[in-house]
Amino acid sequence: MFLKILKDALKIRTVRNKIFFTIFIIFVFRIGTHITVPGVNAKSLEQLSELPFLNMLNLVSGNAMRNFSVFSMGVSPYITASIVVQLLQMDILPKFVEWGKQGEVGRRKLNQATRYISLVLAFAQSIGITAGFNTLSSVALVKTPDVRTYLLIGALLTTGSVIVTWLGEQITDKGFGNGVSMIIFAGIISSIPNAIATIREDYFVNVKASDLQSSYIIVGILILAVLAIVFFTTYVQQAEYKIPIQYTKLMQGAPTSSYLPLKVNPAGVIPVIFASSITTIPSTIIPFIQNGKNIPWLARLQEIFNYQTPVGMMVYALLIVLFSFFYTFVQVNPEKTAENLQKNSSYIPSVRPGRETEQFMSSLLKKLATVGAVFLAFISLVPIAAQQALNLSSSIALGGTSLLILISTGIEGMKQLEGYLLKRKYVGFMNITE
């Protein structure tokens, strides 16, 4: 179905130009991921390939951290800054709340604030990550670890993050799909051949001839499991709960009723990324604090936040649930929804406008957030359990997050292509009638 939609969309010149422009920007990004930061020995990161935090950074940076390239920070600081700005709009910072109500002018001010915050975060994260990896690796990551070198590396990585963010904005404005999602999407796609090569080496190259049959069985189970997860994830990501809407004022040609669609998983993939970041950061910082010493409470803390242990998996699942509820109410504000319905002279049948509508929306969002949280926790924990059961590489543990991003971006792209085709159909119909 997607191939048919893509084939039809390529016949439209404007859509074709958008797709080719997006491919060109992704090509530029992929070139940047292979330009290593000067004064850095990127091969030292191979010793940390099993570190969950490094795999998480690779995922968010579009696989750029593997080479410690100038694009290593990717869009991670911008995503974090966007979430911080969204939080500040929730009656925390009055100025941001005021900008949030000013329409297009306020949106531009918030975008500018997001960029400034992302600059500060990118610089701080760049220096912190560089110093942390340099300490953890037995082969020095930084050749001359002094203040001047760290400041230079921080400036280069911050500049690279700004460039990646700008490339993403260009895709959003002039290309196809959401720019940030497309950059992460391209990075995940580029890592698939390496994942296949790792599985091939683990199960077909370094095994005895007598174990080949069991290797074929395990790989077959893996393929079936991936297909089942893809189908299940696609189904849930596309599922919507439709709230019926009635209108009190009828304009000429306006419908008497409609519906308000809410996704069954309103929070999307953000809770998984947040939970992964929180659980992987301690596993990176604690060895740096221990410095070879055996400190019992630090070892226990590391076990709690290591999502490859039973306790860590429970903590990981709990964080996903908490972030799912939190981000659901960030995405859909019951108070604003009730206010907008009242302004448009519409209401939900059997629910009074105003306070009762807000309470109804809050109750419904809690139920949807529960379903979404269970779904995200399941998709995220299945690859981790598979890794432990089948002794796979630790990068497979992030397979659930990768699948969610790939499928969400693919669905979003397909809907956008369908929108272009539908627009062309209506424009053609209007031209014929004229």
C-alpha positions in Angstrom: 0.0 0.0 0.0 2.8 2.4 0.9 4.6 1.7 -2.3 1.5 2.5 -4.3 1.0 5.8 -2.4 4.7 6.7 -3.0 4.4 5.8 -6.7 1.4 8.1 -7.1 3.0 10.9 -5.0 6.1 10.9 -7.2 4.0 11.8 -10.2 3.3 15.2 -8.5 6.3 17.5 -9.2 6.1 19.5 -5.9 6.0 16.3 -3.9 8.8 14.8 -5.9 10.9 17.9 -5.2 10.2 17.6 -1.5 11.3 14.0 -1.4 14.5 14.6 -3.3 15.3 17.6 -1.1 14.8 15.5 2.0 17.1 12.8 0.5 19.8 15.5 -0.2 19.6 16.8 3.4 19.9 13.3 4.8 22.9 12.7 2.5 24.6 15.8 3.9 23.9 14.7 7.4 25.3 11.2 6.8 28.5 12.8 5.4 28.8 14.8 8.6 28.4 11.7 10.8 31.8 10.4 9.4 33.8 13.5 10.1 35.5 12.8 13.5 36.2 15.6 15.9 39.9 16.7 15.8 42.1 15.5 18.7 39.9 12.5 19.5 40.6 8.8 19.1 37.2 7.5 18.1 38.4 3.8 18.1 38.5 3.9 21.9 34.7 3.9 21.9 34.8 0.3 20.6 35.7 -0.8 24.2 32.4 0.9 25.4 30.2 -0.7 22.7 28.3 -2.6 25.3 27.6 0.5 27.4 23.8 1.2 27.3 24.3 5.0 27.5 26.5 4.9 24.4 23.9 2.9 22.5 21.2 5.3 23.5 23.3 8.3 22.3 23.9 6.5 19.0 20.1 6.1 18.6 19.2 9.7 19.3 22.2 11.1 17.3 21.4 9.1 14.2 24.3 6.8 14.8 26.8 9.7 14.7 28.2 9.0 18.2 29.8 5.8 17.0 32.5 7.8 15.2 32.5 10.7 17.7 31.7 13.0 14.7 30.9 16.7 14.7 27.2 15.6 14.6 27.5 13.4 17.7 25.1 15.4 19.8 22.5 15.3 17.0 19.1 16.7 17.9 19.2 15.5 21.5 19.8 18.9 23.1 17.0 20.4 20.9 14.5 17.7 21.9 15.4 18.2 25.6 15.1 22.0 25.3 11.7 21.6 23.5 10.4 19.5 26.4 11.7 22.0 29.0 9.9 24.8 27.2 6.7 22.8 27.1 7.0 22.2 30.8 7.6 25.9 31.5 4.3 26.7 29.7 2.4 24.6 32.2 1.8 27.6 34.6 5.4 27.5 35.8 6.9 30.5 34.0 4.3 33.3 33.4 6.2 34.7 30.5 6.2 31.4 28.6 2.5 30.9 29.5 1.8 34.3 28.0 3.7 33.5 24.8 1.9 30.3 24.5 -1.4 32.2 24.1 -0.1 34.7 21.5 -0.5 32.5 18.5 2.1 32.7 15.7 4.1 35.6 17.4 4.3 33.7 20.6 5.3 30.5 18.8 8.3 32.3 17.2 9.4 33.6 20.7 9.1 30.1 22.2 11.1 28.7 19.3 13.8 31.3 19.9 13.9 30.4 23.6 14.2 26.7 22.7 17.2 27.4 20.5 19.0 29.3 23.3 18.3 26.6 25.8 19.5 23.9 23.4 22.8 25.8 22.9 23.5 25.8 26.7 22.5 22.1 27.0 24.5 21.1 24.0 27.7 22.7 25.3 27.3 21.3 28.8 26.4 17.8 27.5 29.3 17.8 25.0 31.9 18.5 27.7 30.3 16.1 30.2 30.0 13.2 27.7 33.6 13.7 26.4 35.1 13.7 29.9 33.0 10.7 30.9 33.9 8.5 28.0 37.6 9.6 28.3 37.6 8.3 31.9 35.7 5.1 31.2 37.9 4.0 28.2 41.2 2.4 28.9 42.5 3.9 25.7 42.2 7.7 26.0 39.4 9.2 23.9 41.0 12.7 24.1 44.7 12.8 23.2 45.5 15.9 25.3 42.8 16.1 28.1 43.1 19.7 29.2 40.6 22.6 29.7 41.4 24.1 26.3 40.8 20.8 24.5 37.5 20.2 26.3 36.3 23.7 25.5 37.2 23.3 21.8 35.5 19.9 21.6 32.4 21.4 23.3 32.3 24.2 20.8 32.6 21.9 17.8 30.0 19.5 19.1 27.6 22.4 19.9 28.1 23.8 16.4 27.4 20.4 15.0 24.2 20.1 17.0 23.1 23.5 15.8 23.8 22.5 12.2 21.8 19.2 12.6 18.9 21.1 14.1 19.0 23.5 11.2 19.0 20.6 8.7 16.0 19.2 10.5 14.2 22.5 10.2 14.9 22.7 6.5 13.4 19.2 6.0 10.3 20.3 8.0 9.9 23.6 6.0 10.9 22.5 2.5 11.1 18.7 2.5 9.1 15.7 3.4 8.1 14.7 6.9 9.2 16.0 10.3 12.9 17.0 10.2 14.0 15.7 13.6 12.2 12.4 13.1 13.6 11.9 9.6 17.2 12.5 10.8 16.8 9.9 13.6 15.0 7.6 11.1 18.0 7.8 8.7 20.4 7.0 11.5 18.4 3.9 12.6 18.2 2.7 9.0 21.9 3.1 8.6 22.6 0.9 11.6 20.4 -2.0 10.4 23.2 -3.6 8.3 25.6 -3.6 11.3 22.9 -5.3 13.4 22.4 -7.9 10.8 26.2 -8.4 10.5 26.4 -8.8 14.3 23.7 -11.5 14.4 25.3 -13.3 11.4 28.6 -13.3 13.2 27.1 -14.5 16.5 25.0 -17.3 15.0 26.6 -18.4 11.7 30.3 -17.5 11.7 31.6 -18.2 15.2 29.6 -21.4 15.8 30.3 -25.1 15.3 28.8 -27.0 12.4 26.7 -29.1 14.9 25.1 -25.9 16.2 24.0 -24.5 12.8 20.5 -26.0 13.1 19.8 -24.3 16.4 21.2 -21.1 15.0 18.7 -21.2 12.1 15.9 -21.8 14.6 16.9 -18.9 16.8 17.2 -16.5 13.8 13.9 -17.7 12.4 12.3 -17.0 15.8 13.9 -13.5 15.8 12.5 -12.7 12.3 9.0 -13.9 13.3 9.1 -11.9 16.5 10.2 -8.7 14.7 7.3 -9.1 12.2 4.8 -9.7 15.0 6.1 -6.6 16.9 6.0 -4.5 13.7 2.4 -5.5 13.0 1.3 -5.0 16.7 3.1 -1.6 16.9 1.7 -0.4 13.6 -1.8 -1.3 14.7 -1.6 0.5 18.1 0.1 3.6 16.7 -2.6 4.0 14.1 -5.5 3.3 16.6 -7.6 6.3 17.5 -10.4 6.9 20.0 -13.1 9.2 18.4 -15.0 11.5 20.7 -18.3 12.6 19.1 -18.8 16.3 18.9 -22.1 18.3 18.4 -22.3 21.9 17.2 -24.9 24.4 18.6 -24.4 27.1 15.9 -24.8 25.9 12.3 -23.1 27.8 9.5 -24.0 27.3 5.8 -22.5 24.0 4.7 -21.1 23.1 8.1 -21.8 19.6 9.5 -24.1 19.1 12.5 -21.7 16.7 14.2 -18.1 15.6 14.0 -15.6 13.8 16.2 -12.3 14.6 18.1 -9.7 12.0 17.4 -7.3 11.0 20.2 -4.5 8.5 19.7 -4.6 5.3 21.8 -1.0 6.1 22.6 -1.1 9.9 22.9 2.5 10.2 24.3 4.2 8.5 21.3 7.8 7.3 21.7 9.0 10.2 24.0 8.4 8.3 27.3 10.7 5.5 26.2 13.4 7.9 25.2 13.2 9.7 28.5 13.1 6.5 30.5 16.1 5.1 28.6 18.1 8.3 29.2 17.4 8.3 32.9 18.3 4.6 33.4 21.5 4.8 31.3 23.0 8.0 32.7 23.6 6.5 36.2 25.3 3.4 34.7 27.8 5.9 33.0 28.3 8.2 36.0 28.7 5.6 38.8 31.8 3.9 37.4 33.4 7.4 37.0 32.6 8.1 40.7 33.8 4.6 41.9 37.1 4.9 40.1 37.9 1.2 40.6 36.8 1.1 44.3 34.1 -1.2 45.6 31.4 1.0 47.2 28.4 -1.2 48.1 25.6 1.4 47.9 26.9 2.7 44.5 27.0 -0.9 43.2 23.4 -1.4 44.4 22.3 1.9 42.8 23.9 0.8 39.5 22.0 -2.5 39.7 18.7 -0.6 40.2 19.2 1.6 37.1 20.6 -1.2 34.9 17.7 -2.3 32.8 19.4 -5.6 32.0 18.7 -6.8 35.6 15.2 -7.8 36.9 15.1 -4.9 39.3 16.3 -2.5 36.6 13.7 -3.7 34.2 11.0 -3.0 36.8 12.4 0.5 37.3 12.6 1.0 33.6 8.9 0.0 33.1 7.8 2.2 36.0 9.6 5.3 34.5 7.9 4.6 31.1 4.5 4.5 32.9 5.2 7.8 34.7 6.4 9.6 31.7 3.5 8.3 29.6 1.0 9.9 32.0 3.0 13.1 32.2 3.6 13.5 28.5 0.0 12.6 27.6 -1.2 15.6 29.5 1.5 17.8 27.9 0.4 16.7 24.4 -3.4 17.1 25.2 -4.3 19.8 27.7 -7.9 19.0 29.0 -8.4 22.7 30.1 -7.4 24.1 26.7 -9.4 21.4 24.8 -12.6 22.2 26.8 -12.0 26.0 26.2 -11.5 25.5 22.5 -14.7 23.4 22.2 -16.7 26.1 24.0 -15.2 28.8 21.7 -16.2 26.9 18.7 -19.8 26.5 20.0 -19.4 22.7 20.2 -19.8 20.2 23.0 -19.5 16.5 23.7 -23.0 14.8 23.9 -24.2 14.1 27.5 -21.3 16.3 28.9 -21.8 19.9 29.9 -19.4 22.5 28.4 -16.7 23.9 30.7 -15.7 22.2 33.9 -17.5 18.9 33.2 -15.9 18.7 29.7 -12.4 19.2 31.3 -13.1 16.4 33.9 -14.3 14.1 31.1 -11.2 14.7 29.0 -8.9 14.2 32.1 -10.6 10.9 32.9 -10.4 9.7 29.3 -6.7 10.7 28.9 -5.9 8.8 32.1 -7.4 5.6 30.5 -5.6 6.2 27.2 -2.4 6.9 29.0 -2.7 3.6 30.9 -3.2 1.7 27.6 -0.3 3.6 26.0 2.0 3.0 29.0 1.4 -0.8 29.0 2.0 -0.9 25.2 5.3 1.1 25.4 6.5 -0.9 28.4 5.8 -4.2 26.6 7.5 -3.1 23.3 10.5 -1.8 25.2 11.0 -4.8 27.5 10.5 -7.6 24.9 13.9 -6.8 23.1 15.7 -6.7 26.5 14.3 -10.1 27.5 15.2 -11.5 24.0 18.7 -10.1 24.4 19.2 -12.0 27.7 17.5 -15.2 26.5 19.3 -15.4 23.2 22.6 -13.8 24.3 22.4 -11.0 21.7 24.4 -7.7 21.6 23.2 -5.0 24.0 22.3 -2.8 21.1 19.4 -5.1 20.4 18.0 -3.9 23.8 17.1 -0.6 22.1 15.3 -2.4 19.3 11.9 -1.6 20.7 12.6 2.1 20.7 14.1 1.9 17.2 11.0 0.1 15.9 8.7 2.7 17.5 10.6 5.6 15.9 10.7 3.8 12.5 7.0 2.9 12.5 5.8 6.3 13.8 7.9 8.1 11.2 6.7 5.8 8.4 3.0 6.2 9.4 3.5 10.0 9.6 5.1 10.1 6.2 2.4 7.9 4.6 -0.4 10.2 6.0 1.5 13.2 4.6 1.7 11.6 1.2 -2.0 10.7 1.3 -2.7 14.4 2.2 -0.8 15.6 -0.9 -2.7 13.1 -3.1 -6.0 14.2 -1.6 -5.2 17.8 -2.1 -4.3 17.2 -5.7 -7.6 15.4 -6.2 -9.7 18.3 -4.9 -7.7 20.9 -6.8 -8.2 18.9 -10.0 -11.9 18.6 -9.3 -12.2 22.3 -8.8 -10.3 23.1 -12.0 -12.7 20.8 -13.9 -15.8 22.4 -12.5 -14.5 25.8 -13.4 
